[in-house]
Each structure stands twice: as C-alpha cells, then as structure tokens.
C-alpha cells in the first residue's frame, strides 16, 4: 500500500466516523446527550477524575517496575511515555497506536523493540485476562451465563498467565545454545518476559491494581450519567474497554467503543437511546482524560 493510498484510507475512516457520530447524536438528540453532564454531581466527577489519574500513575508504575534497571529515576518521563501511548491507542485505528510504545521506549531510553514489544504483548494479554475476569465476576449472572460454565471460564482465565509463564521457561530452555539469527532473536525476546516469580507476581499485581481503579472510575461515571447501578456501570465500561484491548478498533474508537458498552449494557437496560447516550458520554470522558493527561505530560522533559 502506497503512502498516498494509506492517507486516503485514513481520511475516509475519519469521515465515516464523523458520519456515524453525527447520525448517533441526531438519533439520541443533542439535549438528551448533554443533559446528564448538566445534572451530574460535581463531586462525582472529581472522584472519577482522581481515580483516572491514579490509574495513569499505576500504569506508569507497571512500566517502571518492570524495566526497573533501565527506568530507575525516570518515573515522570515514563508517565509522559505512557500517557502518549494511551492517547495514540485511543485515537488510531486497529491497534496501530501500540507502535508508540516501542518507538518511545527506543527514543527515550534506547531500549530496542526486540525487548519492549514482547513486554507490551505480555501486558496486553494480562489486561485482557483481568478485564474478562472482572467482567465475568461482576456481570456473568446479569448476562445469564450458567454457574458451571461461568466457574470454568474464570478458572481457565486465572490459570492462563501461569501457563504462559511456564511455557516461556520451557521455550527458553529449548533455545539455549541455539544457532542462527532467528534463535538468538527469539531468545532475547523471551528473556524480556518475566524470568522469576517475583517479577511475574509484581506484573500481575500492578495490572489488577490499574484495572480495578480504572473500572471503578468508569463505573462511577456511567452510574452518574445514566440510571444504572454502579455494578451495571462497571459492566458497561468493561464492554467499552474490551474494544481497546482487542484488535477491532475504529479511528478514535468511535463506534466500536459504543458498541462494546451497548453489547454488555443492553441486556440490563431496555432503552436503546439511553444506552447509546451513556456509551457516547462515557467515551467522551475517556478521550477527554486521555487528552488531558497527554497534554499535561508535555510539561515533563524527555530523559537525556
């Protein structure tokens, strides 16, 4: 694909997003869309913003603690890196924003992609595991999943990181003493993954801490913007955030994020316009906080 064609496809994607967003606003009604923001308790909004800030800080801690040798003393520059990586993920389609992480790790700290990309993949697999587990725990019964299959799914998800950790050790042992460029590259990539239990457990801890705080913030916002309970708000937020972890992601997340929220909130809220309005408003809150964090992080100097 030529650069010119890629640019045209990008603009076409954003044009399609604008048309869909305009259609959604027209169907909901601008007044109905804005009404929850005018009625929201300012204290609830402040609490949600503080929780989102806390989640950004925890996400930065996950990075700095994992790369502790390289990033020691670089917490705030890592916050800048994490904020821009998060913003790019929210804005760019089909997970292309993920490329910001290895690019910025190379630019800021001289860490090659062969070491940062496997860790990013590991983080994303843990993110998906945690979001699915919380979603099943919070809303499995609301979605009508029988107890037996629900229990089996949760057990499988709980064991998945341990299986991946064990498989890493097994693969690394097979590559020991291997010849050739491919074997050496794979060995470097595997060496970037958790190589001891303390590192493995620490990554799990920071991932759980990040998502518990973030989903509490989003569930709080959704419950304040729509007539849903906090638990239902968390369930809807999980639907939206699953679209940011999976590869199906429209430009800006517009359409896909709302579809994710509606998919999980639809079975518990009958009014389709209400569900869509809540999804759009929650998405605007997510994008707004991402833009705010990235904008404020520009005041943080890059590492020398």
N, C-alpha and C positions, 0 to 999 in steps of 0.2 A: 504494500500500500504506500503510495506516494504521500509526501508531507501535505501537499495541497488537498488531496482527497481526504486525508485524515482530518484536516482543518474543517473542510466542508461537512464531514460527518459529525464533528463536534458541534458546529453551529446548528446543524439540523437537529441534533439531540436536544440542545438547549431550547430551540424553537418549539419542538414537540412538548418539552416540559412546560414552557410558558403557556402553550395552548391548553394542556391538561390542567394546569394550575388555575388558569382563568376560568375554565369550564367548571372546576370544582368550587371556586369562590362564587360563581354565578348561581350554581345549583344550591349551595348552602345558604347564600345570602350574606353580603358583607356585614350587615348589622348583627346577624346571628353569630358570625365568626368573631367579631370584635367584642361582643357583649361579655364573654367570660373574662376577658382581660380588664374590662372596666369594673367588674364586680369582684375580682379576686382580692383576697385579704393581702395587703402589702407584706405582713409578717410571713405569710406562707410563701410568698415569692422570695423573700430574703433568705428564709430557711433553705429553700430549694437551691438558690444560688450558692449559698455557703457549702451545701452538700456537693454541688457540682465542682466547686473549687477544690474541695477535699479529694474528690475522685481524681482530678487532674494531678494533684500532688502525689497521691498514692500511685498513680500510673507512672509518674516520674521516678518514684522510689523503686518500682519494679525494675525499671531500666538501670538505674544507678547501682542498685544492689546486685543485679545480675552481672553487669560489667564493672564490678567494684574496682578492679585493678586499673582499668583504663579511665574510668569516670570519677575517681576519687577527687573530691573538691570541686566537682563540676555539676552540682545539683541544678543550679538555676539555668545554666546553658542547656542542660538536659531537659529542663522544663520547657524551654523555648523549642527545642527539637521536638519534644512530644506534642506540644500544642500545635505546631505547624503540620506535623504528621497527621494528627487528628483532624485538622481542618481540611487538609488535602483529601483525606479519606471520605469526609463528608461531602466534599464538592465534586470530586472527579468520579466518573462512571467506572463500573466493572472492576472495582478494587484497584484501579491504576494509581490511586493515591498512596498505596502501600509502598510504592517505589521511593517515596520521600524518606522513609526510614533508613534504608541502606545508603542512599545518596547523602543524607545529612550526617549519618554516622561516619562516613568516609571524609566528608568536608570538615566536620568539627573536630573529630578525634583520630582521623587517619585509620579507622577500622575498616578493613576490606569487606566487600559484600559477601565473600565466602564465609565470613564469620558472623555477620549481622543477619543475613537472610534466614539461616536455619533457626536462629533465636526468634525472629519475627514470626516464622511459621509455628514454632513451639508456643509462643504467646497466643497466637490466634486460635490454635487448637484448644488451649486451656480456656480462652474466652468463650469459645463455642460450647465446651463442656459445661462450664459454670452457668452460662445463660440458660442452656437446656435444662440443667438440673434444677435451677431456681424456678424456671417456668413450670416444670412438671410438679415440683413440690407445692408451688403457690396455686397453680391453676389446673392441675391434672383432673381433679374431681369436677371443676367447673366446666371443663371441656368434655366431660363424660367418658374419660378413659377408665376402664375397669381396674380394680385394685391390683389384680395379679399382673397383668401386662405393665401397669404403671410401676410396680415394685421392681420387675425385671429390668425395665428400661433404666431406672435410676441406679440399680446395682451395676449394670453394664457401663453406664457413664462414669460412675465413681471409680471403677477399676481401669478405665481407658488410659488415664495418664500413667498409672503404674505399669501397664502393659507396654506403653510406648517407651518408658524409661528402661525397662528390662530389655526391650528389643534394641535400643540404642547400644547397650553394653554388648549384646550378642553380635550385632553387626560390626562394632568396633574391633572386637576380638578377631573376627574373620578377616578384617583388613590389615591386621598387624603384619608388617613385613611385606605387604603387597607392593608390586612393582607397577610403574606406569603413572601417567599424569592423572588419569581418572581416579585410580585408587588413592593417590595422595590427596586429591581434592576432596573426595568423599570422607577421608579420614579427618581432614581439617574441619569439614562441616559437622561431622559427628562429634568432634572434640569441642565444638561450640555449644553443644547441648549439655544439659545437666549431667555432670560426671560423678556426683556424690549425692548422698541422701539429703544432706543439709541444704544444698543448692536446690534440689528438687522440691523439698518441702517449702523453702522460702518463696519460690516462684508460685507455688500453689497458694500460699498464704496471701501474697500481695494481689494475686488475681482475684481471689474471693473477696478480699477487702475492697478492692476497686469496684467490683460489680455490686456488692451489697450496698455500698454508699451511693453509687450512681443510680441504681434502680430504685432505691429509697427516694432519691431526689425526683426522679421522673414520675414515679408512682404518686408522690405528693403533689406534683404539678398537675397531673392528669385528674386526680381526685378533686383538685381545686378548680379546674377548668370545666369539668363535666360532672353530672350527677352519678358518679360511680364511687365505690368504696376504694380504700387505699389498696387492698389486695387486687381488685379488678384493675386499678390504675397500674400497678406493677405488672400485671399480666399483659395489658396493652402495651406498656413500654418495652417489655421483652419482645413482643411481636415486631415492633419497630426496630429494635436494636439487632434482632436476628438478621435483618436485611443489611445491616452494616458489617456483619461478620461473614455472611455468605457472599459468593461472587456476583450474585444478581443485584446490581446496584445502579440506578439511573443517575444521570448528572444531578448533583446536589441531593441525591436521594429522593427527589420529588416523585411521588407516585409509588415507588417501591416501599418507602418508609411508611406512608399512609396505609398501603395495602397490608403491610405487616401488622400494624396496630389494629386495623379493622378485622383482620383474619382471626385474631385472638380475642378482641373485644366484642366482635359481632355476636357470638353465641350468648353473651350475658347482657347486651344492650340492644333492644329491639329497634330503636330509631336510627335508621341508616344515616340521616343527615347529622344527627348528634354525634355518631361515631366518627364520621368523616371530619366534622368540625374539630372534635377533640384531637384527632390524629394530626391535622394540619397545624393546630396550635402547639401541640407538643413538639412537632418537628421544628417549628419556628423557634421554640425555646432552645432546642438542642443546637440548631445552627447559630442562634444568637450567642449562646455561651461559648461555642467553639470559636466564633469570630472575635468575641471579646478577649478570650484567653490568648489567641494568636496575636491580636493587636497589642495587648499589654506586654506580651513577651518580646516585642520588638525593642523595648527599652532595655532588655538584658543583652549585654555584649556577648559576641561569639567568643569561644575559647581561643586563645592564641596558640 
